[in-house]
């Protein structure tokens, strides 16, 4: 039977880091070749409200474009607007480790019912009894996943021997550890990852801290009925995190899955007190009802760990287990759910495992050209490579997600970028980013207050270097370059060449510029812009616009006008264009001029030109906002164009529409030469007569000119196809090695490298705090002295002697003023 692979949208908090069941599931799914799109409050805070509820409507465009198989909520997270997924054929489900999580997800969610649930638990969670849930269930027993069992960790010295606890704090539990630490024989660290612990015991439950602690701890303490009236974590009254309002500790981190991972890391499980559920009690290595005996057992465990191991060997790697692993049971549970839902037309899946391609570009800022290239690359790769998904590396991930429907990260989030590139079969750089002064969004050397030349290529070079280290082939796809006048920039281009980057340029001028940086000839191939592989389809937006404007495209010729504000344009530029439009429109009654707004800043210029036209002429305005499909559709239906914008000219050319260009950049000149339309490219200083003559030329568009343009576009499309073929071959050569398990180390990058350094930093922090307190005390004393002095001054001001002195000083002054006035004499009338 042919294997089926799914695209999964996973919504999780990952509160317990690598010990979170959702984290284990993500890694297990990816190892099997499935694609997982992860959304966490830390990475995507805009998609969650204050209560932690996920807004599924924010993924509407993503569901429409990427067509994932399912949306999976984990850790009791709820979601509103689930109809945004259900209406697009996306199955809605849960990944739960406790019944309370399922109840919380159902209670907090709205918009559509749940289709399925996958449970990871040592017992049946009886989800059929959960109000509001009527989906299918796939169950799997808790076990360590194979990837975790073989994952080494770095900075092992950061955690010394000791014990750990995953439960929340209570007075009795805090007292238990205080007594243990007070015993001089203990000599270990106590690390508690639940809620409410005092600073001396509290540890950060995120990222890899639990894994580090588990791999260096002698035991993990599990409290039973040490606190009177507290029952097992799965059966007690839930707190707010679990959807209820009880006062008992939630112990949210104490799950069967977490205990499985802790034990796999070599730590013993030590029960203190009674009252554990049978399925947990049978897993315990140490069971002590008496507190004193429990202390003795833990002291002995730490001592045994110290004495039996050589230096640092207690920071062990995971045990060499042969299974059973979580991977297999999760895959079986997912397949069981998929088979049942496929009968309802859901979770059809794909016959090929995932292929990830990362794409760096100036995206997420609404720049039409870059957004169009990104959307084109995404669509083509999904069409040509089964199971392919791209991850955009840009400026504003939320914009890219909502407007383009593409998962995105930023260049600044280096750890996430590192993981994406580890899974990527290629690392693309798109559009024109290789030039000196211009885009200042990367980590390049840009001094905004300086007039000295600078380069912005450093960020791209860093991306290429990280891709090289992750065995992802860097491909600068359809790249444009120039100028490259800064020495550092040329050196960085040469560095990218030495790292094996492939430069598939959009024109020969760019290729020559890259070769001049001493990049090997075989790495630089002059082809064409990948926009020539783009396409347009009819959209209701354009149909409605034509209807509202009263334009029949079959009987009227529409000329697209794409102009922008430009500081070096003539002062009367708007007047020249308006006069040309008026003259041409008067001569051709079937011609309609329409300003195509590619950027919101273009609208003011279009309206200014429209206001200058006489009553019998008009400049319509076509504005699709952030949407690029209607723009492509509109330009494909036009007969000709008048454009300052490179990508308007590019799209019109790709649709074999003639265009009058107003050029001020070398790339515009190169484009019109490639299209064989150099004679219709004017300078920015062109007068009204020149613009009219060029417009008349493109409106005539005789058969010979049409044939020449069609042939040129066909050649450029063929070159774009060659470029795409080279890219596909590059991806195919790497993809098989990137579809399974993604090798990973767990780096504790937020903890000092060794215990001595941590102690030094703690002492320094304590000293700084003492200095602050001393400074505050001095300030308080000075304020007291100031208030005392102010009181003395006020007392003097109200005293008898002060009033007498003031009077004695006032009388001589008034006498001098009177004598001075008398000396001047009376004023003349």
SVG drawing of the C-alpha trace seen along z (x, -y; Angstrom):
<svg xmlns="http://www.w3.org/2000/svg" viewBox="-22 -120 60 123">
<polyline fill="none" stroke="black" stroke-width="0.4" points="0.0,0.0 1.3,-3.4 2.3,-5.6 0.4,-8.9 2.0,-12.1 0.1,-14.9 0.6,-18.7 -0.2,-19.4 -0.9,-22.8 0.1,-22.4 -1.0,-25.0 0.9,-24.6 2.5,-26.4 5.5,-24.0 5.4,-25.0 7.6,-22.1 10.0,-22.5 11.2,-19.1 9.2,-17.3 6.0,-18.6 3.9,-15.9 3.3,-18.3 7.1,-18.8 7.6,-15.0 4.7,-14.6 6.1,-17.3 9.4,-15.7 7.9,-12.2 5.7,-13.4 8.6,-15.1 10.7,-12.0 8.0,-10.1 8.1,-12.7 5.0,-14.7 5.1,-18.5 4.4,-20.4 3.6,-24.1 4.1,-25.2 2.3,-28.2 3.2,-29.2 2.3,-32.3 6.0,-33.1 6.5,-33.1 3.1,-34.4 1.7,-36.5 -0.6,-38.4 -2.6,-35.1 -3.5,-34.6 -5.6,-36.7 -4.9,-37.5 -6.6,-34.3 -4.4,-32.2 -7.1,-31.4 -5.9,-31.0 -7.5,-33.0 -8.0,-30.5 -9.4,-33.1 -5.9,-34.6 -4.9,-31.5 -7.7,-31.8 -5.3,-32.7 -2.9,-30.1 -5.6,-27.4 -6.6,-28.5 -3.1,-28.5 -1.3,-25.7 -4.2,-23.3 -3.0,-21.6 -4.7,-18.3 -5.5,-19.2 -5.3,-21.8 -4.3,-20.3 -4.7,-22.0 -2.5,-20.8 -2.1,-21.5 -5.7,-22.5 -5.5,-25.5 -8.8,-26.7 -9.4,-28.3 -12.1,-30.7 -13.1,-30.9 -12.5,-27.2 -15.0,-27.4 -12.1,-29.2 -10.4,-25.8 -13.5,-23.5 -14.9,-25.5 -11.6,-24.8 -11.6,-21.1 -9.1,-21.2 -9.8,-18.7 -10.0,-20.1 -8.5,-18.0 -6.7,-17.9 -3.5,-16.3 -4.2,-15.6 -2.3,-13.9 -5.1,-14.4 -8.9,-14.5 -8.8,-18.0 -6.9,-19.2 -9.6,-17.9 -12.3,-19.5 -10.5,-22.8 -9.9,-22.8 -13.6,-22.0 -14.9,-24.6 -12.7,-27.4 -13.2,-26.7 -15.9,-27.9 -16.8,-28.0 -16.7,-24.3 -16.8,-20.9 -13.7,-18.8 -13.2,-16.0 -10.6,-14.0 -8.4,-13.6 -5.0,-11.9 -4.4,-10.9 -1.0,-10.2 -1.8,-8.6 -1.3,-5.4 -5.0,-4.9 -8.2,-5.6 -9.3,-9.2 -12.9,-8.5 -13.2,-11.4 -16.6,-10.1 -17.9,-11.5 -16.5,-15.0 -19.4,-17.4 -19.1,-18.8 -16.7,-16.2 -18.0,-13.7 -14.9,-13.0 -12.8,-9.9 -10.0,-9.0 -6.5,-7.7 -4.8,-6.5 -1.1,-5.8 0.8,-4.9 3.4,-7.2 6.9,-6.4 10.1,-8.3 10.5,-9.3 13.5,-7.9 14.8,-11.4 14.9,-12.4 16.5,-9.2 19.5,-9.8 19.8,-13.6 23.0,-14.8 23.0,-18.0 25.6,-20.8 27.0,-22.6 26.6,-19.6 28.5,-21.2 25.7,-23.8 23.7,-21.4 25.4,-19.7 24.0,-16.5 20.9,-16.9 17.1,-16.2 14.2,-17.7 10.5,-18.1 7.8,-18.8 4.9,-19.6 3.7,-22.9 4.7,-24.4 2.7,-23.9 3.8,-24.8 4.4,-21.2 6.5,-20.5 8.6,-23.6 9.2,-22.6 10.2,-19.1 13.0,-20.5 14.1,-23.1 14.7,-20.3 16.5,-18.2 18.8,-21.1 19.5,-21.9 21.0,-18.4 24.7,-18.8 25.0,-15.3 22.8,-16.2 25.2,-18.3 23.1,-18.5 20.9,-21.0 17.0,-21.1 15.4,-22.2 11.6,-22.6 9.8,-23.4 6.2,-23.8 4.4,-27.0 4.8,-28.9 8.2,-27.8 10.5,-30.2 13.5,-31.5 15.9,-29.2 14.2,-26.2 12.5,-27.6 13.8,-26.7 12.7,-27.8 10.3,-25.2 10.8,-26.3 13.2,-25.2 15.6,-22.4 15.9,-23.0 13.9,-20.0 16.0,-17.8 19.2,-19.1 17.9,-18.6 16.7,-15.1 20.0,-14.0 22.0,-15.2 19.5,-14.4 19.7,-11.4 16.0,-11.4 12.7,-13.2 10.5,-13.6 6.8,-12.9 4.7,-14.0 1.6,-11.9 -0.6,-12.9 2.0,-14.9 -0.6,-17.8 -3.8,-16.7 -6.7,-16.7 -4.7,-16.9 -5.4,-14.1 -3.6,-12.9 -3.0,-15.5 -5.4,-14.0 -8.3,-13.7 -8.2,-16.8 -10.1,-20.0 -8.5,-21.8 -7.1,-25.3 -7.4,-28.1 -4.8,-26.5 -7.1,-23.5 -10.3,-25.4 -11.5,-25.4 -11.2,-27.5 -10.0,-25.2 -7.2,-26.0 -5.4,-22.6 -2.0,-22.7 -2.4,-22.1 0.8,-20.0 0.4,-20.7 4.0,-19.5 3.6,-16.2 2.3,-14.1 3.0,-10.5 5.0,-11.6 7.2,-13.8 7.9,-11.0 8.7,-8.7 11.3,-11.2 12.8,-11.8 13.3,-8.1 14.7,-7.6 17.3,-10.2 18.4,-8.0 16.9,-9.8 15.0,-7.6 11.4,-8.3 11.0,-8.9 7.5,-8.9 7.1,-10.8 3.9,-10.0 0.9,-7.9 -2.0,-8.4 -0.5,-8.0 -2.6,-6.5 -1.7,-2.8 -0.4,-3.5 2.1,-6.0 2.9,-4.1 4.1,-1.1 6.7,-3.2 8.3,-4.5 11.9,-3.4 11.7,-4.8 8.6,-4.8 8.8,-6.3 5.8,-7.3 7.8,-8.7 9.4,-12.1 12.6,-11.3 13.0,-8.0 12.4,-9.9 15.2,-12.4 17.6,-9.5 16.7,-7.8 17.3,-11.0 20.6,-11.8 21.8,-8.2 20.7,-8.5 22.7,-11.7 25.7,-10.3 25.6,-7.2 25.5,-9.3 28.5,-11.2 30.6,-8.2 29.7,-5.7 30.4,-8.0 33.6,-9.6 33.8,-13.3 30.9,-14.7 29.7,-11.2 26.5,-11.8 25.6,-14.3 24.7,-11.3 23.4,-10.9 20.1,-9.2 20.0,-5.4 20.5,-3.2 16.9,-2.0 15.5,0.3 12.0,-0.9 9.1,-0.9 9.3,-4.5 6.5,-7.1 7.1,-7.5 5.5,-4.3 2.5,-4.6 1.9,-8.2 2.1,-7.3 -0.4,-4.5 -2.8,-6.8 -2.5,-9.5 -3.0,-6.9 -6.0,-5.5 -7.6,-8.9 -6.7,-9.7 -8.3,-6.5 -11.5,-7.2 -11.7,-10.8 -10.8,-10.1 -14.2,-8.5 -15.6,-11.9 -13.3,-13.6 -10.8,-14.9 -7.1,-14.4 -6.4,-13.0 -2.7,-13.6 0.0,-13.4 1.9,-10.4 5.3,-12.1 7.1,-13.2 7.8,-16.8 10.3,-19.0 11.1,-22.3 12.7,-25.2 13.6,-28.5 13.3,-31.7 15.0,-35.0 13.7,-38.2 12.4,-41.7 8.9,-40.3 6.3,-41.1 6.4,-44.9 3.8,-45.0 6.4,-45.7 4.5,-44.4 7.4,-43.0 8.9,-41.0 5.5,-39.7 4.7,-38.6 8.0,-36.8 7.5,-35.0 3.9,-34.0 5.1,-32.7 8.0,-30.7 5.7,-29.2 3.0,-28.2 5.5,-26.7 7.4,-24.6 4.1,-23.3 2.9,-22.4 6.2,-20.7 7.4,-19.0 4.8,-16.9 4.8,-17.7 6.9,-20.9 6.4,-23.9 8.4,-27.1 9.3,-29.1 9.8,-32.7 12.5,-34.6 11.5,-38.2 10.6,-41.4 7.0,-40.9 6.0,-37.3 2.4,-38.2 1.9,-40.1 3.3,-37.2 1.1,-34.7 -2.1,-36.7 -1.7,-38.2 0.4,-35.5 -0.7,-32.4 2.9,-31.5 4.6,-30.5 7.4,-33.0 10.1,-33.8 12.6,-36.7 16.4,-36.8 16.9,-38.0 15.5,-34.8 18.7,-32.9 17.8,-29.7 14.5,-29.2 16.3,-30.0 18.9,-27.4 16.3,-24.8 14.5,-25.7 17.7,-25.5 18.5,-22.2 15.3,-20.9 15.6,-22.8 16.6,-21.2 17.6,-24.6 18.0,-28.1 16.8,-30.7 17.5,-34.4 15.0,-36.1 14.6,-39.5 17.1,-42.3 18.9,-42.4 22.6,-42.4 23.3,-46.1 24.9,-48.7 22.8,-51.7 19.1,-50.9 17.5,-48.3 18.6,-48.7 16.7,-45.7 19.5,-43.2 22.3,-43.0 24.6,-44.8 26.8,-47.8 24.3,-50.7 25.0,-54.0 21.8,-56.0 23.4,-59.2 26.5,-58.8 27.0,-59.8 29.8,-57.2 29.2,-54.3 27.9,-51.2 26.8,-47.7 23.7,-45.7 24.8,-42.4 26.1,-41.1 22.7,-39.8 22.4,-37.8 25.9,-36.5 25.1,-35.4 22.0,-33.5 24.1,-31.8 26.8,-30.8 24.2,-29.3 22.6,-27.5 26.0,-26.1 26.5,-24.8 23.2,-23.1 23.8,-21.4 21.2,-23.4 22.3,-24.6 22.3,-28.4 20.7,-29.5 20.3,-33.2 17.3,-32.7 16.5,-35.2 18.8,-37.6 19.4,-41.2 22.5,-43.1 24.1,-46.5 25.7,-48.7 28.4,-46.9 30.8,-49.7 31.6,-49.0 34.7,-46.8 33.1,-44.9 30.0,-44.1 32.1,-42.6 34.1,-40.6 30.8,-39.2 29.6,-38.2 32.9,-36.4 32.5,-34.7 29.0,-33.5 30.6,-32.1 33.2,-30.2 30.4,-28.7 29.0,-27.1 26.2,-29.6 24.6,-29.3 23.8,-32.6 21.0,-32.3 20.8,-35.9 17.9,-37.6 20.1,-39.3 23.6,-39.3 24.5,-42.6 24.0,-41.1 26.0,-38.0 28.9,-40.1 28.8,-42.1 28.8,-38.8 31.7,-37.4 33.7,-40.6 33.6,-39.8 35.7,-36.7 32.9,-34.2 33.6,-31.1 32.0,-31.1 30.3,-27.8 28.4,-29.2 27.0,-32.2 24.4,-31.5 22.6,-34.3 19.0,-33.4 15.8,-35.4 13.5,-36.7 11.3,-34.0 8.3,-36.3 8.1,-35.0 6.8,-31.8 4.0,-33.6 0.4,-33.4 -2.9,-35.2 -6.4,-33.9 -9.7,-35.6 -10.7,-37.2 -14.1,-38.5 -12.4,-41.7 -11.4,-42.7 -14.8,-41.7 -16.5,-43.8 -14.2,-46.8 -14.8,-46.7 -18.6,-46.6 -18.5,-49.4 -16.5,-51.6 -18.8,-50.8 -15.9,-49.4 -16.3,-46.5 -12.8,-45.0 -14.0,-43.4 -14.7,-46.8 -12.4,-49.1 -8.6,-49.2 -7.3,-49.7 -3.9,-51.3 -2.4,-50.6 -0.6,-53.6 1.9,-52.8 3.7,-55.9 5.4,-56.7 6.8,-59.7 10.5,-60.2 12.7,-62.9 14.6,-63.5 11.4,-63.7 10.8,-67.1 8.8,-69.6 6.0,-69.6 6.0,-65.8 2.4,-65.4 1.4,-68.1 3.3,-66.5 1.7,-63.0 -1.8,-64.6 -1.4,-66.4 -0.3,-63.3 -3.2,-61.2 -5.7,-63.9 -4.3,-64.1 -4.2,-60.4 -7.6,-59.8 -9.1,-62.5 -7.6,-60.8 -8.7,-57.3 -12.2,-57.2 -11.9,-53.5 -8.9,-53.9 -9.3,-54.0 -6.4,-55.0 -6.4,-53.4 -3.8,-54.0 -2.8,-50.6 -1.8,-51.2 1.1,-48.9 1.9,-50.8 -0.3,-52.9 2.0,-55.9 1.3,-55.8 -2.3,-56.9 -1.7,-60.5 0.3,-61.1 -2.5,-59.3 -5.2,-61.5 -3.1,-64.6 -2.7,-63.7 -6.5,-62.9 -7.3,-66.3 -5.2,-68.0 -7.2,-66.3 -9.9,-68.2 -13.5,-67.3 -13.7,-65.0 -10.7,-62.9 -10.3,-60.6 -7.8,-58.5 -9.5,-55.7 -7.9,-54.2 -7.5,-50.4 -6.5,-49.6 -6.5,-46.1 -4.8,-46.9 -2.4,-44.1 -3.7,-41.5 -1.5,-40.6 -3.7,-38.2 -6.2,-40.9 -3.3,-43.1 -1.8,-40.3 -5.3,-39.6 -5.9,-43.3 -2.5,-43.8 -3.1,-40.7 -6.4,-42.2 -4.9,-45.5 -3.9,-46.4 -0.8,-48.5 0.9,-50.3 2.7,-53.5 5.0,-52.7 7.8,-53.9 7.6,-50.8 9.8,-47.9 7.4,-45.1 4.4,-46.7 6.6,-46.7 7.7,-43.2 4.2,-41.7 2.9,-43.6 5.8,-42.2 5.3,-38.7 1.7,-38.9 3.0,-40.2 1.5,-43.7 3.6,-46.6 4.5,-49.3 6.0,-52.8 8.6,-53.0 10.0,-55.9 13.3,-54.6 15.7,-55.8 17.4,-52.5 19.7,-50.2 17.4,-47.2 14.6,-48.9 16.8,-49.6 17.9,-45.9 14.3,-44.7 13.2,-46.7 16.2,-45.6 15.4,-42.0 11.8,-42.5 12.9,-44.2 11.1,-47.4 14.1,-49.7 12.5,-52.2 9.5,-52.8 11.7,-53.4 11.9,-57.2 14.0,-59.2 12.4,-60.8 12.8,-64.2 10.7,-63.2 8.3,-65.9 4.6,-65.6 5.3,-65.1 7.7,-62.2 5.2,-60.5 2.4,-60.9 4.5,-59.5 5.5,-56.5 1.9,-55.8 0.7,-56.1 3.4,-53.5 2.3,-50.9 -1.4,-51.5 -0.7,-50.8 1.0,-47.5 1.1,-46.1 1.5,-42.5 5.3,-42.7 5.8,-44.3 3.4,-41.8 5.3,-38.9 8.7,-40.3 7.4,-40.8 5.9,-37.3 9.1,-35.7 11.1,-37.6 8.8,-36.7 8.9,-33.1 12.7,-33.1 12.7,-34.7 10.1,-32.2 12.3,-29.4 15.3,-30.8 13.2,-31.1 12.2,-27.5 15.9,-26.5 16.6,-28.4 13.7,-26.6 15.0,-23.3 18.4,-23.9 16.7,-24.8 14.6,-21.7 17.7,-19.5 19.5,-21.1 16.5,-20.5 16.1,-16.9 19.8,-16.1 19.4,-17.1 15.7,-16.5 15.9,-12.7 18.4,-13.4 16.2,-16.1 12.9,-14.3 13.4,-12.2 14.8,-12.9 16.4,-16.4 19.6,-16.0 19.6,-18.3 21.5,-19.2 19.8,-20.7 21.6,-23.9 21.0,-25.5 21.8,-28.9 20.2,-30.9 22.3,-29.4 25.9,-30.2 28.4,-27.6 29.5,-26.3 28.5,-26.3 31.4,-28.5 30.3,-31.1 26.7,-30.9 27.9,-31.4 30.0,-34.4 27.1,-36.0 24.8,-35.4 27.4,-37.0 27.7,-39.9 23.9,-40.3 23.7,-40.2 26.4,-42.9 24.6,-45.1 21.4,-44.7 23.1,-45.7 24.6,-48.7 21.1,-49.7 19.7,-49.4 22.5,-51.5 21.9,-54.1 18.2,-54.1 19.0,-54.5 21.3,-57.5 18.6,-59.1 16.1,-58.6 18.5,-60.2 19.1,-63.2 15.4,-63.6 15.0,-63.8 17.7,-66.4 16.1,-68.4 12.7,-68.3 14.2,-69.4 16.0,-72.4 12.8,-73.4 11.0,-73.3 13.6,-75.7 13.3,-78.1 9.5,-78.1 9.8,-78.7 12.1,-81.8 9.7,-83.1 6.9,-83.3 9.0,-84.6 8.7,-88.2 12.4,-89.0 12.0,-88.1 9.0,-90.5 10.9,-93.3 14.0,-92.8 11.9,-92.8 10.2,-96.1 13.6,-97.8 14.8,-96.7 11.6,-97.8 11.5,-101.4 14.8,-102.6 14.0,-101.1 10.6,-102.9 12.3,-106.2 14.9,-105.9 12.1,-105.3 10.2,-108.4 13.3,-110.6 14.1,-109.3 10.6,-110.2 10.9,-113.7 14.2,-114.4 12.8,-113.7 10.1,-116.4 6.5,-116.3 5.6,-114.9 4.8,-117.2 1.2,-117.3"/>
</svg>
